[in-house]
Amino acid sequence: MMYNVNMTKAEKLLKKFLSKPKDLTYDELVQVLKYFGYSELTTGKTTGSAKKFKNENNDLINFHKPHPGNIIKSYVINQIIEKLERNGLI
């Protein structure tokens, strides 16, 4: 299922994400999560660097937004890939 992302662009971004790149940006990760049906929770304690995303099954993915840069840490990518695999999404 696709969520607000051009299909060709989404496929390229998904391929990049699954290759566990060293240069994945926060914005790119947000687009990947949207592709899988997750949306950002923006209330409560999640408004700082701790970010939470939830899908329609109430499954949560949480991680810290990178700072001062914008590049996602490798361990975060690995954790998210593992979670998506466990949930049967990839």
C-alpha positions as CSV (number, residue, x, y, z in Angstrom):
1,M,0.0,0.0,0.0
2,M,1.3,3.5,-0.9
3,Y,1.0,6.6,1.3
4,N,1.7,10.0,-0.3
5,V,4.9,9.0,-2.1
6,N,5.5,8.7,-5.9
7,M,5.8,5.0,-6.6
8,T,9.1,5.1,-8.5
9,K,10.6,7.4,-5.8
10,A,9.3,5.2,-3.1
11,E,10.7,2.1,-4.6
12,K,14.1,3.7,-5.0
13,L,14.0,4.9,-1.4
14,L,12.9,1.5,-0.1
15,K,15.8,-0.1,-1.9
16,K,18.2,2.4,-0.4
17,F,16.8,1.8,3.1
18,L,17.0,-2.0,2.8
19,S,20.7,-1.7,1.7
20,K,21.4,-0.2,5.2
21,P,23.1,3.0,3.8
22,K,25.4,5.2,5.9
23,D,23.7,8.3,4.5
24,L,20.0,7.8,5.1
25,T,18.4,11.1,6.3
26,Y,15.7,11.5,8.9
27,D,13.3,12.8,6.2
28,E,14.0,9.7,4.0
29,L,13.3,7.4,7.0
30,V,10.0,9.2,7.6
31,Q,9.0,8.5,4.0
32,V,9.9,4.8,4.3
33,L,7.8,4.6,7.4
34,K,4.9,6.3,5.6
35,Y,5.3,3.7,2.8
36,F,4.6,1.0,5.4
37,G,1.6,2.9,6.8
38,Y,3.2,4.5,9.9
39,S,2.5,8.0,10.9
40,E,4.3,10.2,13.4
41,L,2.8,10.8,16.8
42,T,3.2,14.5,17.6
43,T,1.7,14.9,21.0
44,G,3.0,14.4,24.5
45,K,6.6,13.4,25.1
46,T,7.3,12.6,21.5
47,T,7.7,16.3,20.4
48,G,11.5,16.4,21.2
49,S,14.2,14.3,19.8
50,A,12.4,11.0,20.7
51,K,10.2,10.2,17.8
52,K,7.3,7.7,17.7
53,F,5.5,6.3,14.7
54,K,2.4,4.2,14.8
55,N,0.5,2.2,12.1
56,E,-3.1,1.2,11.9
57,N,-2.4,-1.9,13.9
58,N,-1.1,0.3,16.8
59,D,2.4,-1.1,16.3
60,L,5.0,1.4,17.5
61,I,8.4,2.3,16.1
62,N,10.4,4.7,18.2
63,F,13.9,6.2,17.9
64,H,15.8,9.4,18.5
65,K,16.0,11.9,15.7
66,P,19.6,12.5,14.9
67,H,21.3,15.7,16.0
68,P,23.1,17.9,15.3
69,G,23.2,16.2,11.9
70,N,20.4,14.6,10.0
71,I,21.8,11.1,9.2
72,I,20.2,8.1,10.8
73,K,22.5,5.8,12.8
74,S,23.1,2.3,11.4
75,Y,21.8,0.6,14.6
76,V,18.5,2.5,14.2
77,I,18.1,1.3,10.5
78,N,18.9,-2.3,11.6
79,Q,16.3,-2.1,14.4
80,I,13.6,-0.8,12.1
81,I,14.3,-3.4,9.4
82,E,14.2,-6.2,12.1
83,K,10.8,-4.8,13.4
84,L,9.4,-4.6,9.9
85,E,10.5,-8.2,9.2
86,R,9.0,-9.4,12.4
87,N,5.7,-7.7,11.5
88,G,5.8,-9.4,8.0
89,L,6.0,-6.1,6.2
90,I,9.3,-6.9,4.4
